[in-house]
Amino acid sequence: MATNKQSSVLSHFVSILLLPLNVTVIIPALLLFFFHNSVGWGVEPPITILVVLIGAIIMILGLLLVILTIFQFATKGKGTLAPWDPQEN
């Protein structure tokens, strides 16, 4: 029996806050805060800019992938990323 389930914006927001935000933002931020780090792995300044730029591009592409994934869950799957509100088959 197919149901016509529609997930709310709040359910998407909660699933994003609890799952991918913790892994992609909060935990790395805590690691950077509590452990010594150096931007660019300690390479010389001209190369540091290149390393940081490549890292920023990879982060933007990853964010785009997360957004597209959430959009697919919401539109095609009629669910969220959260296991308590799964997509339909």
VENKA-V105492 format. One record per residue. N is the residue number from 0. RES is the residue in three letters. SS is DSSP state (~ for helix, > for strand, _ for the rest). OMEGA is omega in whole degrees, -180 to 180 (NA if undefined). NEAR is the number of other ideal C-beta (glycine too) atoms within 8 Angstrom. Layout:
BEGIN
n={N N}
res={RES RES}
ss={SS SS}
omega={OMEGA OMEGA}
near={NEAR NEAR}
END
This chain:
BEGIN
n={0 1 2 3 4 5 6 7 8 9 10 11 12 13 14 15 16 17 18 19 20 21 22 23 24 25 26 27 28 29 30 31 32 33 34 35 36 37 38 39 40 41 42 43 44 45 46 47 48 49 50 51 52 53 54 55 56 57 58 59 60 61 62 63 64 65 66 67 68 69 70 71 72 73 74 75 76 77 78 79 80 81 82 83 84 85 86 87 88}
res={MET ALA THR ASN LYS GLN SER SER VAL LEU SER HIS PHE VAL SER ILE LEU LEU LEU PRO LEU ASN VAL THR VAL ILE ILE PRO ALA LEU LEU LEU PHE PHE PHE HIS ASN SER VAL GLY TRP GLY VAL GLU PRO PRO ILE THR ILE LEU VAL VAL LEU ILE GLY ALA ILE ILE MET ILE LEU GLY LEU LEU LEU VAL ILE LEU THR ILE PHE GLN PHE ALA THR LYS GLY LYS GLY THR LEU ALA PRO TRP ASP PRO GLN GLU ASN}
ss={_ _ _ _ _ _ _ _ ~ ~ ~ ~ ~ ~ ~ ~ ~ ~ _ ~ ~ ~ ~ ~ ~ ~ ~ ~ ~ ~ ~ ~ ~ ~ _ _ _ _ ~ ~ ~ ~ _ _ ~ ~ ~ ~ ~ ~ ~ ~ ~ ~ ~ ~ ~ ~ ~ ~ ~ ~ ~ ~ ~ ~ ~ ~ ~ ~ ~ ~ ~ ~ ~ _ _ _ _ _ _ _ ~ ~ ~ _ _ _ _}
omega={180 177 179 -175 176 180 -179 177 179 179 175 -179 180 -180 177 -180 -176 -173 -173 -179 178 -175 -173 -177 -171 -179 175 179 177 178 178 -178 -173 -180 179 179 173 -180 177 176 177 178 -177 -174 -180 -179 178 179 179 -180 179 179 178 177 179 178 179 179 179 178 177 177 177 178 177 180 179 178 178 178 178 176 -176 -174 -177 -176 -178 179 179 176 -174 179 178 175 -173 177 176 178 NA}
near={2 4 5 4 7 5 10 6 5 6 11 13 8 9 12 11 7 8 10 8 10 9 7 9 7 8 9 8 8 8 8 8 6 5 6 3 5 6 6 10 5 4 7 5 5 6 9 11 9 8 12 10 8 8 8 8 8 8 8 8 8 9 8 8 8 10 8 8 9 12 8 9 12 11 7 6 9 10 11 13 10 11 4 4 9 8 9 9 2}
END
